[in-house]
Amino acid sequence: MLMWLINFIFIINGYCLNYFKKIISSIHDLLYNFAMKYTEATLPQDHKTLQIIVLEQQQKLEGQALKLEEQQKAIEHIRQQYDNLQHQIKCLLRNQYGRKSEQGIPGQGSLLDVPTANQTEAPPEKADAEKETITYTRKKPRERQRQLPAHLPRQRIEYDIPDEQKTCDCGCQQPLKKIGEDVLEQLEIVPAQLYVIQHVRFKYGCVRDSKVVTAPMPRQPIDKSMAGPGLLADAIIKKYDDHLPLYRQSEMWARQNIDIARSTLCDWVSACAVQLKPIVERLQKIVLTSPKIHSDDTPVPVLDPGSGQTKTGRLWIYLGGGKAAPPCAVYDYTPTRQQTGPMEFLKGYRGYLQADAYSGYDVLFKKEHKDYAITEVACMAHVRRKFYDIAQQAKKAGSAHQALSFIQKLYGVEKQAHELNDTERKKLREEKSRPILDAFKQWLDTLINRVLPKSPLATAVNYALKNWQALERYLEDGMLAIDNNAAERLIKPIKIGAKNYLFAGSDQGGENAAVLYSLIETCKLHQINPYDYLRDVLTRLPTQLNSKIDELLPWNWKSLKTASIKS
C-alpha cells in the first residue's frame, strides 16, 4: 500500500508538469498563428474590417483565458491531492518507523510560546544586565545493587578462602578473624513445570447386594477435563496478557514432552470464557451506572467461514467508574463497526460519553431518543495529533506549531489540576483553561479563511472547529478529562495481541476475547495479579451461587482476599 502511494505521487507529479507544458504550448501557438496570419503586408486597409478582426481575436483570447483559468484550477486541485498524498505517506512512515511520542517537536521547543488573549508579553531583558555564573560540585552517589523482593526463596552458596591463607602474612603469624561477608544476589529461574493432581474417590460396596457408594469430589471448571484451574488461567494469561498465541504455548509444553494440541487449548479458553461471562455482564451493568464513560474501538481480523478469508470485526472498550462506581473496563465485540454496536451496549445510559468523533456515536447524542441521555465529550489528543503530524513534517515553524502551543498550555493546566478534587479542578479550569480555549477558537476561526480548503492543515482546523463544543465540554465538570487517552491505553493490548495471533477464529472467538480482556484489564486497574484472580475464580465458579456473583468482581475479590490474610 505504501509503495503504491509513492508510485502514484510520482505519476501525478509527472502528469501535472506535462499538463502545464501543453497549456503554455497552446498559448504560444495561438499568438504565433495570429502573428503569421496577420502580417503588415496582409492586414486589410479597411478600418471596420480591422475592428472585426481585433474583436474576433479578443474573443479567442478571452476564451483561451477562461480555459487557462480552468486548467490552473485543475492543476491546483491536483497539487493539493499531491500534497495530501505526500502528507499521508510521511504519516505512514512515521507511524511505522518513527517516534510515537508527541511530547513537543525536536529542536523547536521555543516556537511553542504564543501568548493568549489574556496574557501580555514579558518585558525584554536589559542589554546591560549583569550575568551571573553559578558553579557547584555534585558528588556522584555510589551505585547500589538493586534489592530483590524479600518474598523470593533464597539459596545460599558460600565461598571461603583456603586454610593456608587464613594466617596473616604480615609477620605476626596470627590467624585471620572473620569480620563480615559480601553478598551478591542473582535472579535465577526454574522453567515452569506441570504436575499431576490425582483426584482419588473411594468406593464402598455392600457384600450382600450390588449397591456401590462413591465419594463425591468438587465440581471442576471443565467437567471430565485434564486441565486444572491453574493451567486454564495460565493459558488465558499467556494469550491475552502476554500476547502468546496458543500454538506457541503448545510448542512450549512439547519441549517438556507434554502433548497439548492447539485445538485443545482453544477449547479450554472458550469454555472458560463462557463460564466467566456472567461476571463481565455484571461489570457492564456497573459501567452503565457511571457518570462518565470513555470509549474507543479497534479493528480485529476475524476468519470468515466459507470464504477462506478474514473479515474485519471490532472490539470496543467502555471504561467506567467514578464517584459511585469502582473503575472497570468492559470490552464488547461486534462483527462490524455499525452504530448498532454502541447503541445496544449503551441503551438506557445517562451520563457523559468521551470518545473520538466517530459518526456512529452521533445518534446517541440526539435528544429525541428516549433510550439515551448521553452528552458528548471530545478528545483534545485527537486534535493535537492532527497538528503534530503536520508540524513534524514542516521545514520551519508555522500555523501547526502555533496550534500546538495552545494545546500545550491546556495540558499544562491539567498537570496543575492532577492532584485536585473535582470542585477545585473545575474552578482552576475556568480560571486558566477557559481564556486559552477562547483565544484558540478565535485563532482557528481566523486561520480557516487563510488555508487551502483541502490541505492537511485545513483538515486539522475543520476537525477542531466541527467538534469544538464537545472539546470544551470538559470544563463543565471536574471529573471529566481533557482527552480520551484512558480508553486508548486499553486498546493497546488488543493491537499488540493481534500482531501475534493475527486473527480471531470466529465471531464467537471475538466475543470470548472481549470477556477475557475485560477481566484481565479490570484486574490491572485494581493492582490485582490477573493470574491469581482467574485461578481462584475458575476454582470457585462451578459452585458459586448467582446471587453471590458480586463476590467475584475483582475489587470485591481483592477485599475478601485481604481480609482472609489478615485474619
N, C-alpha and C positions, 0 to 999 in steps of 0.2 A: 504493500500500500504506500509506503513511504517513497520507494523508488518510482512508483507510478506518478506520484505527485510531483516529484523533481523533474521527471521527463516531460510532464505536461506543462510545467512552468517554462522550460526551455522552448517548447513548441510554441506556446503563446507569445513568448518574447520575440522569437523569430517572425511570427505572423504579424505582430504589431509593426516591426521595422519594415517589412515588405509592404504592408498596407500603407504606411506613411510615405514610402518612396513612390508608390503608384499615384498617390494624391499629388505630390509635387510634380511628378512627370506629366500628369494630365493638365495641370495648370500651365506648365511650361509649353506644352504642345498647343494649347489654346492661344496663348499670346503669340507664339511663333507663327501659327497659321494666320492669325489676324494680320500680322506684320507683312507676311508674304502675299496675302490676298489683296491687301490694300496698300500697295506702294505708292510713292508720289506720282509715278507715271500712270497708274491705273485708276487713281482716285477720280471720280466724276467731278465736273466743274459746277454742277448744279447744286445750289445751296440746300434745297429741300431734300434732294437725294442723299446728300451727305448727312443731313439731320436724321433721315430714316436709318441710314447705316449705323450711325452712332447709337441711336436708340436700340436697334437690334443687338448690337454688341454689348450695350449696357445691360439689357435684359439677360443676355447669355452670361455675362459676368456675375449678375445678381444670382442667377440660378447656380452657377458654379460656387458662389459664396455660400449659398444655402447648403449645397452638397458638402462643401468643406466643413461647415459648422456641424452638420450631422455626423460626418466622418470623425471630426475631432471629439464629439461626444462619445462615439463608439470606441475610439482609441482610449479615451479617459475611462470608460467603463471596463475595457479590457485591462487597462493598467491597474485599476482598483482590484480586479479579480486576481491579477498577477501578484499584487502586494499582499492580498489576503491569503493566497496560497503560500507565499513565502513565509508569512507570519505563522500559518498552520504548521508548516514543515519545521520551523525553528522551535515551535512549542513542542512538537512531537519529539524532536531530537533532544530537547532539554528534559522532557519527561522520561525519555529512555536512558539518556546518558548523563544529563547534567545534574546540578544540585537541586534538591527538592525543597530546601528551606526557603522561606520567604522573609527571612529576617534581614530587611534592608537590602540595598543594592551595593555590590562591591565597588569601592572607590568613589562612591557618590553620596556618602552619608551627609555631607554638608549641604547638599542640594535639597534636603528634605525639610528645611526650615522656612516655611511660608507663613507669615503672620495671618491670623484670622481677624474677623471684623472687630472684635473687642480687644485686640492686642495692639500694642504700639511697639515700634522698633526700639531696641535698646540704643542709647546714645553711643556713638563711636568712641573708642578709647583715644585719649590724647596721645599725640605723636611723641611727646617728650616724656611720657610716663616711664618711671623707672621700672626696670625688670629685675626681679629677684630670683636667683637660682638657689634651689634648696637641694642639698645632697645629704644622703644618710647611708648608713651601713646596715644591711639586714643579715642576720645570722641565719643561715640555711638550717632548717630543722633536720634533725637526724632521722633518716628513714627507718621506719619501724615495720616489722613483719606484720602483715595483716592477721588479725586474730580470727581463727576459725571457730565456728559455732561450738559452744560448750556441750551441746547435747549429743554430738557425734562420739561414738566409741573410739577409744584410743588404744593403740597397740604400741607398747614401749619397747624400743630396741636400744640397748645400752652399748656404748663403745668405751673401752678402758685402755690405758697405756700398759705396755708390758711391765712385768715386775722389776726388771733390771733398770727401768727408767724411773722408778718410784723413789730412788735415793738421790739426794741433792748433789749436784756436781760442782758446787762452789768450794768444796774442800771440807765442809763440816760433816759430811757423810751422814747427815740426819735424814730419816725417812720423810718423804713429802706427805703433807696432810691434804685431804680432800676439802676444798673450800667452796665448791659450787659446781654448777653444770651449765652447759649451753644446750638449749633445746631448739631444734628446728622441726617445725610441723609441716608435713606434706599431706595433701589430699590424695587418697587412693580410692579405687573403686573395684567392687566385685560385680561382674556382669549380672544383670537380672536373671534369676533362675526360677523356673516353675517348680512347684512341688504339688504333690497329690494329697488331697484330703479324702479319706475313706469314711463314708457315712455307713456305719455298720448298724443294721437294725436286727435285733434279736427276735427270734420267732419261738413261740411256745405252742405245743400241741397236746391234745388230750390222748391218753393211752387207750381209751375205750372207743372214741369215735374220730372222725376226720377234722374236727374243729382245730383251726390254727389261728393264733393271735400274734400279730407282728407289731413291734414297737413303732410308733409314728416318728416322723422326722419333720423338721421345719420346712415350709414351702420355700422353693428356690426361685431366684429371679426368672430363670427359664427352665420349665419342667423337663426332666429327663435329659438335661444338657450337661456336658462335662465341664462347662465353664462356670467358675465361681464368680462372686460379685467383684472380687479384686481384679481378676483377669478381664472381666467385662469393662470395668471402669478404666483399666489400663488401655484397652483398645480404643475406647471413646476419646480419652485424653490425648493419646498419641495422634489420632487423626484430626480432631477438631481444635486442639490447643497447640500441639506440636507440629501440626500440618504434615503428618507422616501417612501416606496412603496405605491402604490395607494390604496391598500386595507386597509392600516393603516390610510391613510387620510380619507377614507370613515368611518372608525370607529371613528375617531376624530370628524367628523361632526355629527355622530349619537349621540354622547354624548350631543349635543345641539338640539336634535330632528330634525335634518336636514337629510333627506334621499337622499344621493348622492351615487349611486352604483359605484362600482369599474369600471365596464364596461363603465359607463357614463364618468367618469374621463379619462379613456383610450381614448375614442373617442375625448374628448376635447383636450387632449395633442397631439394626432395625427393630428387633424385639425389645431392646432396652428403651428406644425412643418411644415406642407405643406405651410402655409402662410409665414412662416419665411425663408423658403428655399432660395428664391431669394437673401436675404441678405447674406447668407452663400456662395452662388455661387459667389457673388461679392467679398467676402473675399478670396475665393480660387484664383481668378484672381490676387488679390493683393499679396497673398503669393508667387505666381509664378513669381512675379517681384522682389522678394527679392534676394539680393546677396548670402544669405545663408539660408538654411532650416534645422531645427532639426526635426528628425522623429523617431518614435518608434511605437510599436504596442502591443496589449494585447488581449488575448482570451476572448470571450464573449459567454456564453452558450445561444443558441437560440433554441426554440421549432421547431421540425421538423414535419410538418403536416403529419398525416397518420401513422407515426411510433410510436407515443406515447413516444418518447424520445427526447433528446436535441442533437443538433449538435454544433460544435464549429465554431462560426463566429469570425471576427476580427474587432477591432476598431483601426484605425491608426491615429496618431496625426502628423500634419505638422505645425510646428511653424515657422512663417516667420517674416520679419521685418528687420530693419537695417538702412542703410544710407538713403534710398529713401522711405521707407515704414514704417508706424507705426506697432508695434508688433501686430500680430493677430494669433490666434490658430484655426486651422480648423481640424475637425475630419472627417474621412471617414470610412464608414462601407463596409466590403466585406464578402461574405459568407464563404470564405476560406482564407488561407494565401498564395495563389499562387502569383507569381510575377506580374501577370496581374493587381493586385490592384495598387501598386505604379507606374507601367508603365503607366496606364491610367491617374492617378491623376497628375503625373509629366510630362506628354507629353508636349514637347516644352520648358521645363525648361532649363535655362542656369545659372549655378552657383555651389555653394558648397552644398553638402548634408552630414550632420553629423548624423550618425546612428550607430547601432550595426553592427556586422559582419554577418548579415543575408544574405545568399547566393542569395536570391531573388532580392537584390539590384544590384548584380554584372552586370546584363545585362544593367543597366543604365549607368555604368561607361565605357562601351566599346565604343571606338572612332568610330567604323564603323556604329553606329546608328546615323542617321542624325536627328532624332527627339529629341535627348538628347545631351547636352554638360555639363555633370554633373561630378564634381570632388569629390571624396570620402574623407571624414574626419572621422576618427575613434574616439572611446571613451576611454580615459585613465581610466575612472572609472570602465569599464568592466575588464580591466587588473588588476587593484587594487583589485577588488572584488575576482578574482580567487586566487590571492596570499594571500589575507586576510583570506579566508576560510581555507587555509592550515595552515597559521600561528596561527590562532585561536585554532586549534586542536593540534598544536605541543607542546610537553612537554618542549622543550628548543629551543632557538633561532637557526635558520638555514637559508637556502637559501631564503625561503619565506620572512623572516624578512629583509634580505638584499635588496630584490626587493622592498619591501615597503619603505625602506629608500630612494631609488632613486625617487620613485613616490612622497614621502612626500616632497622632495626637489623641485620637479617640481611644486607642488601645493603651496609651499612657494613663488616661483617666481610669480605665478598667484595672490597671495594675495597682493604682492607689486604692481602688474600691474593693480589692480582693478580700481583705480581712474584715470588712464592714458588714453589718447586718443589712437586711433588705431595705429598711427605712432609711438608714444612713446612706446606703448606696444610691437609692433613688434621689435623695437630696443632693449628693455630690454630682450626679449626672446632670441634674437640672442646672446646677451652677456652672459646671465646666464643659460638659459634653454638648449641651444644647447650643451654646454660641458657635462651637466648632461645626456642628451639623448645619446650622443656618448658613454659615459662611460657605461651607462645602456645597450646599444646594444652590446658592446664588452663583457660585463659580461654575457649577455644572450647567446651569441654565444659560450662562453666557457662552460657555465653551461649545455647546451643541450647535450653535449657529455658525461656528467658525471651522468645523471639521468636515471632511468629506463624508457624505451620507453613509457609504458602505465600508468605510475603513474600520480596522480593528479598534481604533480609539473611539469612533462613533458608536460601535457596538458596546463597548465598555460603559460609555456615558449613558446611552439609552437604557442599558440594563439597570444602572443605578437609579435613573430618574423614574423608570417604569415601576420599580419596587420601592420607591422612596418612603412611602407611608409605612410600609411593613419594616423597612430598615430602621427607622427611628422609633419604632414601637417599643423597643426595649427600655425606653425612658419611662414608660408607664408604670412599671413595677420593678422593684429591686431584685426580685427573684429571677427575672429574665436575663438572658445572656446576649452579648453583642453579636455572637456568631453561633453557628451550628457545629462547631468543632467537636463537641462532646459526642454527637452521633457519628461524625465522620471517623473518629478514632475507633468506634465499634464496628465500622465497616472494614477496617484494615485487616483483621484476622481472616475475613472471608476472602479477600483479594489474595492474601499470602497463601491460604489453603488451596485456592483454585489454581494457582501456579504449579502446585504439586500434584493434586489428584485430578486436575484438568476439567472434569465434568462430573455431574451427578448422574446416576444410572437411570433415574426416572423422576417423575413428579413426586412420587412417594419418597424418593431419596432426598429431594429438596425439602420436603416437609419434615423429615427426620432430622436433617441438618439444622433446620430452624429451631427445633425443640432442644437439641443438644447444645447449640451455640447459646441459646437463651440461658440455660442453667450455668454453663461454664463462665460466661461473661458476667452474669449476675453475681456469681461467687467471687469473681475478681473485684467487683465493686465493693464487696464487703470484706476484702482481705481474707478470703477463705481458700484453702487449698482445694481446687475442684476435684482432685482425685479422692481425697479423704471424704469429701461430701458425697460423691457419686457412689463410692464403695459402700458407705454406710446406708445411704438411701436405697440403693438396689437391694441391700440385705433386708431392710425393713418394709419395703413397699408391698411384698406379697401378703403381709398380714396387717398392713396399716388400714384403719377404717377411713372411709371417705370423709366422715365428719371431722377427722383429725388431720386432714391433709395439710392444714396450715402449719403443723409442727415441722413439716419437711421443707417449708420455704427457707431459703438459705440463711436469712438473718435470724429466724426463729431456731433453726437447727444449730447455728453458732451459739446462741444464748443458752440452749439446753446443754450443749457440749461443755461450755464454760462452767455452767452451774454444777454439772456432774463431776468435773475435775476438781472444783473447789470443795465439794462435799466428800 
